[in-house]
Amino acid sequence: MIVTVCSTKGGVGKTTLTANLGGLLADAGYRVLMVDADVQPTLSSYYPIERRAKFGLHHLLTQGTLEEAVSATSIPGLDVVVSDDPEGALENWILHTPDGRVRLRHALRARPHGYDLVLVDTQGAVGPLQDAGVLAADVLLSPVPPEILSAREFSRGLLAMLERLRPMAHLGAPVGHLYAVIYRMDRTVDARRIADGLRAAAFADAPGAVTILETVVPAAVAWREAATARVPVHRWASRRRGHEAAERLIALARELLPHMDLSVSTETAIPGRNVS
């Protein structure tokens, strides 16, 4: 199964969500591959790399194979295809290659690769590389912070982008169902009003195309602290703080991926750390 985390707005938390879902599922015993499809390679360095592959995203897209493009992270069972296109050359390559926008989809499905889940992180801007990430997915996940600009961009920009890509179904690349998660929810009245508005809107212009998940992910310093420590938030919570953030992440994964057994909890230890 391929899940692409997407938004047409930057800074909404796509990379943090991708990395933490990957770490959580790997700790639950699954083999997970993360694909960094962003010219800003934040996901590529989110966790320490134990074994660096010869190639990365450029090879995966242009050659259509995972061979020699998969690096191993410090988390057992969690691998990553690093972003290695700092100049943004892939945008032009995809644009001028007849099947460029569906290359990632076909590359990730070329043959059995042993992964239970593939998570694709995308850039926060409309373009050919984001199109390729979206069209690769079985399911789309979009974090939506409850702030007016993010809510507007989700309702207009992201849904418009998906509608533009729907004809790609004729090339064997149907757009996956979009799940939205209210992300970094704080306790302000304004945030609550915007979150309620998103749920009430029901997206009349795209009926059945969007599901707002029941799970709400709270704003918490634990996300930043865990990223600084380069560990998933559920591991950080087991030794420091942030149990609510970790529990909501687990709830989100269970709601989004009900077929997967997530027998992992915030009691997971942080390797190499002592309880203080």
C-alpha positions as CSV (number, residue, x, y, z in Angstrom):
1,M,0.0,0.0,0.0
2,I,1.2,3.5,-0.9
3,V,0.2,6.5,1.2
4,T,1.2,10.0,-0.1
5,V,1.3,12.8,2.4
6,C,0.4,16.0,0.4
7,S,-0.6,19.6,0.6
8,T,-0.3,22.5,-1.8
9,K,0.8,24.7,1.1
10,G,4.2,24.4,2.7
11,G,4.9,24.3,6.4
12,V,1.8,22.3,7.4
13,G,3.7,19.3,8.9
14,K,3.9,16.8,6.0
15,T,7.4,15.7,6.7
16,T,6.9,15.4,10.5
17,L,3.8,13.3,10.0
18,T,5.4,11.1,7.3
19,A,8.5,10.4,9.5
20,N,6.5,9.7,12.6
21,L,4.1,7.4,10.9
22,G,7.0,5.5,9.4
23,G,8.8,5.1,12.7
24,L,5.6,4.0,14.5
25,L,4.8,1.4,11.9
26,A,8.3,0.1,11.8
27,D,8.3,-0.3,15.6
28,A,5.0,-2.2,15.2
29,G,6.9,-4.8,13.2
30,Y,6.2,-3.7,9.6
31,R,8.7,-3.1,6.8
32,V,8.2,0.5,5.8
33,L,9.8,2.5,2.9
34,M,9.7,6.3,3.0
35,V,10.2,8.2,-0.3
36,D,11.4,11.8,0.0
37,A,9.8,13.5,-3.1
38,D,10.7,17.0,-2.1
39,V,13.6,19.1,-3.4
40,Q,14.2,20.2,0.2
41,P,15.5,16.9,1.6
42,T,14.2,17.2,5.1
43,L,12.8,13.7,5.4
44,S,16.1,12.3,4.0
45,S,17.9,13.4,7.2
46,Y,15.0,13.1,9.7
47,Y,16.5,9.9,11.2
48,P,20.2,8.9,11.1
49,I,21.2,6.9,8.0
50,E,22.8,3.6,8.9
51,R,23.6,2.6,5.3
52,R,23.5,5.1,2.5
53,A,22.5,3.8,-1.0
54,K,24.4,4.8,-4.1
55,F,21.4,6.5,-5.6
56,G,18.1,8.1,-4.5
57,L,15.0,9.7,-5.9
58,H,16.5,10.7,-9.2
59,H,17.5,7.1,-10.0
60,L,14.1,5.8,-8.8
61,L,12.2,8.1,-11.1
62,T,14.4,8.1,-14.2
63,Q,15.4,4.4,-14.1
64,G,12.2,3.1,-12.6
65,T,13.7,0.8,-10.1
66,L,14.4,0.7,-6.3
67,E,17.6,-1.2,-6.8
68,E,20.5,0.8,-5.3
69,A,18.2,3.6,-4.3
70,V,17.1,2.5,-0.8
71,S,19.0,3.7,2.2
72,A,18.6,2.1,5.7
73,T,17.7,4.4,8.6
74,S,18.7,3.8,12.3
75,I,15.2,2.4,12.9
76,P,15.0,-1.3,12.2
77,G,12.5,-2.0,9.4
78,L,12.4,1.6,8.2
79,D,14.2,2.5,4.9
80,V,14.2,5.7,2.9
81,V,14.8,6.8,-0.7
82,V,16.6,10.1,-0.2
83,S,16.0,13.2,-2.2
84,D,19.1,13.9,-4.3
85,D,17.8,16.6,-6.7
86,P,18.8,19.9,-5.0
87,E,18.7,21.8,-8.3
88,G,15.1,20.7,-9.1
89,A,16.1,19.0,-12.4
90,L,13.5,16.3,-11.9
91,E,10.7,18.8,-12.4
92,N,11.8,19.4,-16.0
93,W,12.5,15.7,-16.6
94,I,8.9,14.8,-15.5
95,L,7.4,17.6,-17.5
96,H,9.1,16.6,-20.7
97,T,8.9,12.8,-20.3
98,P,5.6,11.5,-21.8
99,D,4.9,9.2,-18.8
100,G,6.8,11.3,-16.3
101,R,4.0,11.9,-13.9
102,V,3.2,8.2,-13.6
103,R,6.8,7.0,-13.4
104,L,6.9,6.9,-9.6
105,R,3.7,5.0,-9.4
106,H,5.0,2.3,-11.8
107,A,8.5,2.2,-10.2
108,L,7.0,1.5,-6.7
109,R,4.8,-1.2,-8.2
110,A,7.3,-2.7,-10.6
111,R,7.8,-5.9,-8.7
112,P,7.3,-7.2,-5.1
113,H,9.7,-5.4,-2.9
114,G,8.9,-6.8,0.5
115,Y,7.5,-3.5,2.1
116,D,4.2,-3.5,3.9
117,L,3.8,0.2,3.4
118,V,5.3,3.0,1.3
119,L,5.0,6.6,2.6
120,V,5.7,9.3,0.0
121,D,6.5,12.8,1.3
122,T,5.8,15.6,-1.2
123,Q,6.8,19.2,-1.7
124,G,4.4,21.9,-0.5
125,A,3.9,23.5,-4.0
126,V,2.0,22.5,-7.1
127,G,4.3,21.1,-9.8
128,P,5.2,17.9,-11.7
129,L,7.1,16.3,-8.8
130,Q,4.1,16.8,-6.5
131,D,1.9,15.4,-9.3
132,A,4.1,12.3,-9.5
133,G,3.8,11.7,-5.7
134,V,0.1,12.1,-5.7
135,L,-0.4,9.8,-8.7
136,A,1.7,7.1,-7.0
137,A,-0.7,6.7,-4.1
138,D,-3.4,4.3,-3.2
139,V,-4.4,6.8,-0.4
140,L,-3.7,10.4,0.1
141,L,-3.2,12.0,3.6
142,S,-3.2,15.8,4.1
143,P,-2.5,17.5,7.4
144,V,-4.6,20.6,7.8
145,P,-3.6,23.0,10.6
146,P,-6.7,24.8,12.0
147,E,-5.7,28.2,10.7
148,I,-7.6,30.2,8.1
149,L,-4.9,30.3,5.4
150,S,-4.2,26.5,5.6
151,A,-7.9,25.7,5.6
152,R,-8.5,27.9,2.5
153,E,-5.5,26.4,0.6
154,F,-6.8,22.9,1.5
155,S,-10.3,23.7,0.3
156,R,-9.2,25.4,-2.9
157,G,-5.7,24.6,-3.9
158,L,-5.4,20.9,-3.0
159,L,-8.9,19.9,-4.1
160,A,-8.3,21.8,-7.4
161,M,-5.1,20.0,-7.9
162,L,-6.7,16.6,-7.4
163,E,-9.5,17.5,-9.9
164,R,-6.9,18.4,-12.5
165,L,-5.2,15.0,-12.1
166,R,-8.3,12.9,-12.2
167,P,-8.1,12.3,-16.0
168,M,-4.8,10.5,-15.4
169,A,-7.0,7.5,-14.4
170,H,-7.1,6.9,-18.2
171,L,-3.4,6.2,-18.0
172,G,-3.8,3.7,-15.2
173,A,-3.1,6.2,-12.4
174,P,-6.4,7.0,-10.6
175,V,-6.3,9.6,-7.9
176,G,-6.5,7.9,-4.5
177,H,-9.1,8.8,-1.8
178,L,-8.1,11.9,0.2
179,Y,-8.1,11.8,4.0
180,A,-7.5,15.0,5.9
181,V,-6.3,15.2,9.5
182,I,-6.7,18.3,11.6
183,Y,-3.2,18.7,12.7
184,R,-1.4,20.9,15.3
185,M,-4.7,21.7,17.0
186,D,-4.4,24.2,19.8
187,R,-6.9,25.2,22.5
188,T,-7.9,28.5,21.0
189,V,-11.5,29.4,20.1
190,D,-10.4,30.3,16.6
191,A,-8.8,26.9,15.9
192,R,-11.9,25.1,17.2
193,R,-14.1,27.3,15.0
194,I,-12.0,26.6,11.9
195,A,-11.9,22.8,12.6
196,D,-15.6,22.7,13.0
197,G,-16.0,24.6,9.8
198,L,-13.9,22.1,7.9
199,R,-16.0,19.3,9.1
200,A,-19.3,21.1,8.4
201,A,-18.3,22.1,4.9
202,A,-18.5,18.5,3.7
203,F,-16.9,19.7,0.5
204,A,-20.0,20.0,-1.6
205,D,-18.0,20.6,-4.7
206,A,-16.3,17.2,-4.3
207,P,-18.8,14.9,-2.7
208,G,-17.3,11.6,-1.4
209,A,-13.8,12.7,-2.5
210,V,-12.6,13.8,1.0
211,T,-12.8,12.2,4.5
212,I,-12.0,14.3,7.5
213,L,-10.6,11.8,10.0
214,E,-12.1,11.8,13.5
215,T,-8.6,11.8,15.1
216,V,-7.3,15.3,15.8
217,V,-3.5,15.7,16.3
218,P,-2.8,18.3,19.0
219,A,-0.1,21.0,18.9
220,A,2.7,19.9,21.3
221,V,6.3,20.7,21.9
222,A,7.0,16.9,21.9
223,W,6.9,16.9,18.0
224,R,9.8,19.4,17.9
225,E,11.7,17.8,20.7
226,A,11.5,14.3,19.1
227,A,12.6,15.7,15.8
228,T,15.6,17.3,17.5
229,A,16.4,14.0,19.1
230,R,15.9,12.3,15.7
231,V,13.4,9.7,17.1
232,P,9.7,9.1,16.5
233,V,7.4,10.9,18.9
234,H,6.1,7.7,20.4
235,R,9.6,6.8,21.5
236,W,10.2,10.2,22.9
237,A,7.0,10.1,24.9
238,S,8.1,6.8,26.6
239,R,11.0,8.6,28.3
240,R,10.1,12.3,28.4
241,R,6.8,13.8,27.7
242,G,4.2,14.1,25.0
243,H,2.1,11.1,25.7
244,E,-0.9,12.9,24.2
245,A,0.9,13.5,20.9
246,A,2.0,9.9,20.7
247,E,-1.4,8.5,21.6
248,R,-3.0,10.6,18.9
249,L,-0.4,9.5,16.3
250,I,-1.3,5.9,17.1
251,A,-5.0,6.6,16.9
252,L,-4.4,8.3,13.5
253,A,-2.5,5.3,12.2
254,R,-5.2,3.0,13.3
255,E,-8.0,5.1,11.7
256,L,-6.1,5.5,8.5
257,L,-4.8,2.0,8.2
258,P,-7.4,-0.2,10.0
259,H,-6.1,-3.4,8.3
260,M,-2.7,-3.0,10.1
261,D,-2.1,-4.4,13.6
262,L,-0.6,-1.6,15.6
263,S,0.3,-3.3,18.9
264,V,2.7,-0.5,19.8
265,S,2.4,1.9,22.7
266,T,4.1,4.9,24.2
267,E,6.0,2.5,26.4
268,T,8.3,1.7,23.6
269,A,11.8,2.5,24.9
270,I,14.2,4.9,23.2
271,P,17.3,2.9,22.3
272,G,20.4,4.1,24.1
273,R,18.6,6.3,26.6
274,N,18.2,5.8,30.3
275,V,15.1,6.8,32.3
276,S,15.8,10.1,34.1
